[in-house]
Structures are given as structure tokens and as C-alpha cells.
Amino acid sequence: MPEISRFFGIIIKMFYDEHNPPHFHAEFQGKKAVFDFLGNILVGDLGSKTAVKLVREWVDLRVTELENDWELAMAGKEIKKINPLD
């Protein structure tokens, strides 16, 4: 699963062989969660309200890039890195 971003100890990944709805995987200190592109947790728990808040802030800033990566992944094309949260 390609890593598309990393910030404040949070790792963001996206699979190539995924299913709808569009989503990405986040990991923080060994905890994992799946988020949709609105920042909602679909599955899992990052174990930190702060980490969840940071992921949601990142999604708000990068939603277009996430949507573009999702389309690339569904087409079997190379996923692009997305800038981290500064």
C-alpha cells in the first residue's frame, strides 16, 4: 500500500485495489483507521483525538488531491505523494 503522506507521526496510505466509497488509511502509533474524503472515520481508531483532528485538517486542505489519487489508483496508475500538514 503506497504511502501518500506523513506528518506529525501520522502515516497516510492508499491501496490500488480498493473498493468504494473513496477512502484512505491512516496510522498513528500502531493504531489504524480508515477515513473517507470528508474526514469521517469509517473503520478503526487512531487512539488520539489530536491525531484525528490533524487528519481531518489535512483532508480539508487536500481533498482534491485525494480525489485525484483515488482516480489514479482505480485506473491502476501511479499514485502521487500529497503534501503533509505543515
C-alpha positions as CSV (number, residue, x, y, z in Angstrom):
1,M,0.0,0.0,0.0
2,P,1.7,3.2,-1.1
3,E,2.3,5.9,1.4
4,I,1.0,9.2,0.1
5,S,1.8,11.5,3.0
6,R,3.4,11.6,6.5
7,F,3.1,14.3,9.1
8,F,3.3,14.6,12.9
9,G,3.8,10.8,13.2
10,I,0.7,10.1,11.1
11,I,1.2,7.9,8.0
12,I,-1.4,8.1,5.2
13,K,-1.7,5.3,2.7
14,M,-3.9,4.3,-0.2
15,F,-4.4,0.9,-1.8
16,Y,-4.5,0.3,-5.5
17,D,-7.1,-2.5,-5.3
18,E,-9.7,-0.7,-3.2
19,H,-13.4,-0.5,-3.1
20,N,-15.9,2.3,-2.9
21,P,-16.5,4.6,-1.1
22,P,-13.3,6.5,-1.8
23,H,-11.1,6.4,1.3
24,F,-7.6,6.3,2.7
25,H,-5.9,4.6,5.6
26,A,-4.2,6.4,8.5
27,E,-1.8,5.0,11.1
28,F,-0.6,6.7,14.3
29,Q,1.5,4.9,17.0
30,G,0.3,1.5,15.8
31,K,-3.4,2.4,15.7
32,K,-5.2,2.3,12.4
33,A,-8.3,3.9,10.9
34,V,-9.9,4.3,7.5
35,F,-11.2,7.8,6.6
36,D,-13.5,9.0,3.8
37,F,-12.7,12.2,2.0
38,L,-14.9,14.2,4.3
39,G,-12.7,13.2,7.3
40,N,-15.2,10.7,8.8
41,I,-13.8,7.6,10.3
42,L,-15.3,4.5,8.5
43,V,-13.4,1.8,10.5
44,G,-10.9,1.8,13.3
45,D,-9.5,4.3,15.8
46,L,-6.2,6.3,15.9
47,G,-6.3,6.3,19.6
48,S,-5.8,10.0,19.8
49,K,-8.3,12.8,19.4
50,T,-5.4,15.1,18.3
51,A,-4.3,12.8,15.6
52,V,-7.9,12.5,14.3
53,K,-8.2,16.3,14.3
54,L,-4.9,16.6,12.4
55,V,-6.0,14.1,9.8
56,R,-9.3,15.9,9.3
57,E,-7.5,19.2,8.9
58,W,-5.2,17.6,6.3
59,V,-8.2,16.2,4.4
60,D,-9.9,19.7,4.3
61,L,-6.7,21.1,2.7
62,R,-6.0,18.2,0.4
63,V,-9.4,16.7,-0.7
64,T,-8.9,17.5,-4.4
65,E,-5.5,15.7,-4.4
66,L,-7.1,12.7,-2.6
67,E,-9.8,12.5,-5.2
68,N,-7.2,12.7,-7.9
69,D,-5.1,9.9,-6.3
70,W,-8.3,7.8,-5.9
71,E,-8.9,8.1,-9.6
72,L,-5.3,7.2,-10.4
73,A,-5.5,4.1,-8.1
74,M,-8.8,2.9,-9.6
75,A,-7.2,3.2,-13.1
76,G,-4.1,1.3,-11.9
77,K,-1.9,4.3,-12.4
78,E,0.9,5.6,-10.1
79,I,-0.5,7.4,-7.0
80,K,1.1,10.7,-6.3
81,K,2.5,11.9,-3.0
82,I,0.4,14.6,-1.2
83,N,2.0,17.4,0.8
84,P,1.9,16.9,4.6
85,L,0.2,19.2,7.1
86,D,2.6,21.9,8.0
